[in-house]
Amino acid sequence: MVRSKLRDTIAFCLGIVLIGVILQAAGALKGDNLVFPGVDVILSAFGRIITTGKTWQMIFTTMKDLIFSMAVSTVLGVVIGLAMGMLPFLRQMLKPMLIMLRSLPMVILIVIIMVLTDYSRVPVTASSIILVPMIAEAACEGCVRIDKELIDVYRMNAGFNLRVLFQVYLPLMAGYLKQAYVNAVGMGVKLAVSTEYMVQTKNSLGKAVHTSAYFNEYQDIYAYALVMILLVLVVSELPVWLMNAAARWKERAYEKERP
């Protein structure tokens, strides 16, 4: 187990080095240090940005949009996915809608939402609409894959209620929802920043990227990209780590209570 984790860590670090090598090679081939600055220049810009108080305000704004959109899309996605999993007719009826939302170009959807609602609501609204199909389809698949015998057992004692939802369905769907969550977080950060870029949200990472591009500060753009990558890693991996830590703590507590 320890060797496997060490090997994965080494491979991950080599992947980071590979990104730096690709940037250096692109800069050398293109002969344009402005568009493809050196890794040292990018890291220097990253250090300057991350130690600035305004950057943390922008991170807070983007994280707020991400958390709101993830909360909305998770609730709607799980509810819709459960309904689709339990009702085959509804699943077939909503399938074209989910395909349309999943296939619709993000720019077109953002423009439509910009026309329909206030600009301040666009990042959360657009991100939620795009993420709902991803979570709904995972929830539907998880619901369909549940062993029918387990469903028959709970039906012998009670009908479907909140207790059954949280103690039967969601635990059995956890694997599908976990993978959907990890994918949705990465997509959510990109959606939040893209919508902030288009609507010029004040004190946001999207606005910062727009400003850097306007002044041709490409090293800052790459530095903000590093910030976004770190956000994805924290938001996607931290909850999983906390859940695993809680599970290990419960297991140790159970072992201590055993005679």
C-alpha positions as CSV (number, residue, x, y, z in Angstrom):
1,M,0.0,0.0,0.0
2,V,2.8,2.4,1.0
3,R,4.8,1.6,-2.2
4,S,1.7,2.1,-4.3
5,K,1.0,5.5,-2.8
6,L,4.6,6.5,-3.2
7,R,4.6,5.4,-6.9
8,D,1.4,7.3,-7.5
9,T,2.9,10.5,-5.9
10,I,6.1,10.2,-8.0
11,A,4.0,9.7,-11.2
12,F,1.9,12.8,-10.3
13,C,5.0,14.9,-9.7
14,L,6.5,13.7,-13.0
15,G,3.2,14.7,-14.7
16,I,3.7,18.3,-13.3
17,V,7.3,18.3,-14.6
18,L,6.0,17.1,-18.0
19,I,3.7,20.1,-18.2
20,G,6.6,22.4,-17.5
21,V,8.7,20.7,-20.2
22,I,5.8,21.1,-22.7
23,L,5.5,24.8,-22.0
24,Q,9.3,25.2,-22.4
25,A,9.3,23.3,-25.7
26,A,6.3,25.2,-27.0
27,G,8.1,28.5,-26.2
28,A,11.2,27.3,-27.9
29,L,9.4,26.1,-31.0
30,K,7.2,29.2,-31.3
31,G,10.1,31.5,-30.4
32,D,7.7,33.6,-28.4
33,N,8.5,34.1,-24.8
34,L,5.5,36.4,-24.4
35,V,2.9,33.8,-25.1
36,F,4.9,30.9,-23.7
37,P,7.0,32.3,-20.9
38,G,9.5,30.1,-19.0
39,V,8.5,28.0,-16.0
40,D,10.6,30.2,-13.7
41,V,8.6,33.3,-14.9
42,I,5.3,31.5,-14.4
43,L,6.3,30.4,-10.9
44,S,7.5,33.9,-10.0
45,A,4.1,35.3,-11.1
46,F,2.3,32.6,-9.2
47,G,4.3,33.5,-6.0
48,R,3.5,37.2,-6.5
49,I,-0.2,36.5,-7.1
50,I,-0.8,34.0,-4.4
51,T,0.7,36.4,-1.7
52,T,-1.6,39.2,-2.7
53,G,-4.7,39.9,-0.6
54,K,-6.8,40.8,-3.7
55,T,-6.1,37.3,-5.1
56,W,-7.8,35.7,-2.1
57,Q,-10.8,38.0,-2.5
58,M,-11.1,36.7,-6.1
59,I,-10.7,33.1,-5.0
60,F,-13.5,33.7,-2.5
61,T,-15.8,35.1,-5.2
62,T,-15.1,32.2,-7.5
63,M,-15.4,29.6,-4.7
64,K,-18.7,31.1,-3.6
65,D,-20.1,30.8,-7.2
66,L,-18.7,27.2,-7.4
67,I,-20.2,26.1,-4.0
68,F,-23.6,27.6,-4.8
69,S,-23.7,26.0,-8.2
70,M,-22.5,22.6,-6.9
71,A,-25.2,22.7,-4.1
72,V,-28.0,23.5,-6.5
73,S,-26.9,21.0,-9.2
74,T,-26.3,18.3,-6.6
75,V,-29.8,18.6,-5.1
76,L,-31.5,18.9,-8.5
77,G,-29.3,16.2,-10.1
78,V,-29.9,13.7,-7.3
79,V,-33.7,14.3,-7.2
80,I,-34.0,14.1,-11.0
81,G,-31.7,11.1,-11.2
82,L,-33.6,9.2,-8.6
83,A,-36.9,9.9,-10.3
84,M,-35.5,8.8,-13.6
85,G,-34.0,5.6,-12.0
86,M,-37.4,4.7,-10.4
87,L,-39.6,5.6,-13.4
88,P,-38.4,4.3,-16.8
89,F,-41.0,6.4,-18.6
90,L,-39.7,9.6,-17.0
91,R,-36.2,8.5,-17.8
92,Q,-37.0,8.2,-21.5
93,M,-38.9,11.4,-21.5
94,L,-36.1,13.5,-19.9
95,K,-33.3,11.8,-21.9
96,P,-33.6,14.3,-24.9
97,M,-33.5,17.3,-22.5
98,L,-30.4,16.0,-20.7
99,I,-28.7,15.3,-24.0
100,M,-29.5,18.8,-25.2
101,L,-28.1,20.4,-22.1
102,R,-25.0,18.2,-22.2
103,S,-24.3,18.9,-25.9
104,L,-25.3,22.6,-26.0
105,P,-22.1,24.8,-26.4
106,M,-21.3,26.5,-23.2
107,V,-21.0,29.9,-24.8
108,I,-24.4,29.8,-26.3
109,L,-26.0,28.8,-23.0
110,I,-24.2,31.6,-21.2
111,V,-25.3,34.2,-23.7
112,I,-28.9,33.0,-23.4
113,I,-28.8,33.2,-19.6
114,M,-27.1,36.7,-19.8
115,V,-30.2,37.9,-21.8
116,L,-32.7,36.2,-19.4
117,T,-31.3,37.2,-16.0
118,D,-29.1,39.6,-14.1
119,Y,-25.4,39.3,-14.8
120,S,-24.6,38.7,-11.1
121,R,-26.6,35.4,-11.3
122,V,-25.1,34.1,-14.5
123,P,-22.1,32.2,-13.0
124,V,-24.3,30.2,-10.6
125,T,-27.2,29.7,-13.0
126,A,-25.1,28.7,-16.1
127,S,-22.9,26.3,-14.1
128,S,-25.8,24.7,-12.3
129,I,-27.7,24.1,-15.6
130,I,-24.7,22.4,-17.2
131,L,-23.8,20.3,-14.2
132,V,-27.3,19.0,-13.5
133,P,-27.2,16.5,-16.3
134,M,-23.8,15.1,-15.2
135,I,-25.0,14.4,-11.7
136,A,-28.5,13.3,-12.7
137,E,-27.2,10.7,-15.1
138,A,-24.8,9.4,-12.4
139,A,-27.6,9.2,-9.9
140,C,-29.9,7.5,-12.4
141,E,-27.3,4.9,-13.2
142,G,-26.6,4.3,-9.6
143,C,-30.3,3.9,-8.8
144,V,-30.8,1.5,-11.7
145,R,-27.8,-0.6,-10.6
146,I,-29.0,-1.2,-7.1
147,D,-29.7,-4.8,-6.3
148,K,-33.5,-5.3,-6.7
149,E,-33.5,-7.7,-3.7
150,L,-32.3,-4.9,-1.4
151,I,-35.2,-2.7,-2.7
152,D,-37.7,-5.5,-2.1
153,V,-36.4,-5.9,1.5
154,Y,-37.2,-2.3,2.5
155,R,-40.5,-2.3,0.6
156,M,-41.6,-5.2,2.9
157,N,-41.2,-2.9,5.9
158,A,-42.0,0.6,4.7
159,G,-42.6,2.8,1.6
160,F,-40.1,5.2,0.2
161,N,-39.3,8.0,2.6
162,L,-36.3,10.2,3.6
163,R,-35.0,7.6,5.9
164,V,-34.9,5.0,3.1
165,L,-33.3,7.6,0.8
166,F,-30.4,8.4,3.2
167,Q,-29.9,4.9,4.5
168,V,-30.6,2.7,1.5
169,Y,-30.4,4.6,-1.8
170,L,-27.7,7.2,-1.3
171,P,-25.2,4.8,0.3
172,L,-25.7,2.3,-2.5
173,M,-25.3,5.0,-5.1
174,A,-22.2,6.5,-3.4
175,G,-19.7,5.2,-5.9
176,Y,-21.5,6.8,-8.9
177,L,-22.1,10.0,-7.1
178,K,-18.5,10.3,-5.9
179,Q,-17.2,10.0,-9.4
180,A,-19.8,12.5,-10.7
181,Y,-18.8,14.9,-7.9
182,V,-15.1,14.8,-8.8
183,N,-15.9,15.4,-12.5
184,A,-18.4,18.1,-11.7
185,V,-16.0,20.0,-9.5
186,G,-13.4,20.3,-12.2
187,M,-16.0,21.3,-14.7
188,G,-17.6,23.7,-12.2
189,V,-14.4,25.7,-11.7
190,K,-14.0,26.0,-15.5
191,L,-17.6,27.1,-15.9
192,A,-17.4,29.6,-13.0
193,V,-14.3,31.2,-14.4
194,S,-15.6,31.2,-17.9
195,T,-18.9,32.9,-17.0
196,E,-17.1,35.4,-14.7
197,Y,-14.8,36.2,-17.7
198,M,-17.8,36.8,-20.0
199,V,-19.9,38.9,-17.6
200,Q,-16.9,40.6,-16.0
201,T,-17.8,39.7,-12.4
202,K,-16.1,42.1,-10.0
203,N,-13.2,40.7,-7.9
204,S,-13.2,37.2,-9.5
205,L,-10.7,35.0,-11.2
206,G,-12.5,35.3,-14.5
207,K,-12.1,39.1,-14.4
208,A,-8.4,38.7,-13.4
209,V,-7.8,36.5,-16.4
210,H,-9.6,39.0,-18.7
211,T,-7.4,41.8,-17.4
212,S,-4.2,39.8,-17.8
213,A,-5.1,38.9,-21.4
214,Y,-6.0,42.6,-22.2
215,F,-2.5,43.7,-21.0
216,N,-0.7,40.7,-22.6
217,E,0.4,39.4,-19.2
218,Y,0.5,35.8,-20.2
219,Q,2.6,34.7,-17.2
220,D,-0.2,35.9,-14.9
221,I,-2.7,33.9,-17.0
222,Y,-0.7,30.7,-16.4
223,A,-0.3,31.6,-12.8
224,Y,-4.1,31.9,-12.4
225,A,-4.4,28.6,-14.1
226,L,-2.2,27.1,-11.4
227,V,-4.5,28.7,-8.8
228,M,-7.5,27.1,-10.5
229,I,-5.9,23.7,-10.6
230,L,-5.1,23.9,-6.8
231,L,-8.7,24.9,-6.2
232,V,-10.0,21.8,-8.1
233,L,-7.6,19.6,-6.1
234,V,-8.7,21.0,-2.8
235,V,-12.4,21.0,-3.4
236,S,-12.5,17.5,-5.0
237,E,-9.9,15.7,-2.9
238,L,-10.5,17.3,0.6
239,P,-14.1,16.0,1.1
240,V,-13.0,12.5,0.0
241,W,-10.1,12.6,2.3
242,L,-12.3,13.8,5.2
243,M,-14.8,11.0,4.5
244,N,-12.1,8.4,4.4
245,A,-10.6,9.7,7.6
246,A,-14.0,9.6,9.3
247,A,-14.5,6.0,8.1
248,R,-11.1,5.0,9.5
249,W,-11.9,6.7,12.8
250,K,-15.2,4.9,13.1
251,E,-13.5,1.6,12.3
252,R,-10.9,2.1,15.0
253,A,-13.6,3.1,17.5
254,Y,-15.5,0.0,16.6
255,E,-12.4,-2.2,17.0
256,K,-11.8,-0.7,20.5
257,E,-15.4,-1.4,21.6
258,R,-15.2,-5.0,20.5
259,P,-14.5,-7.4,23.4
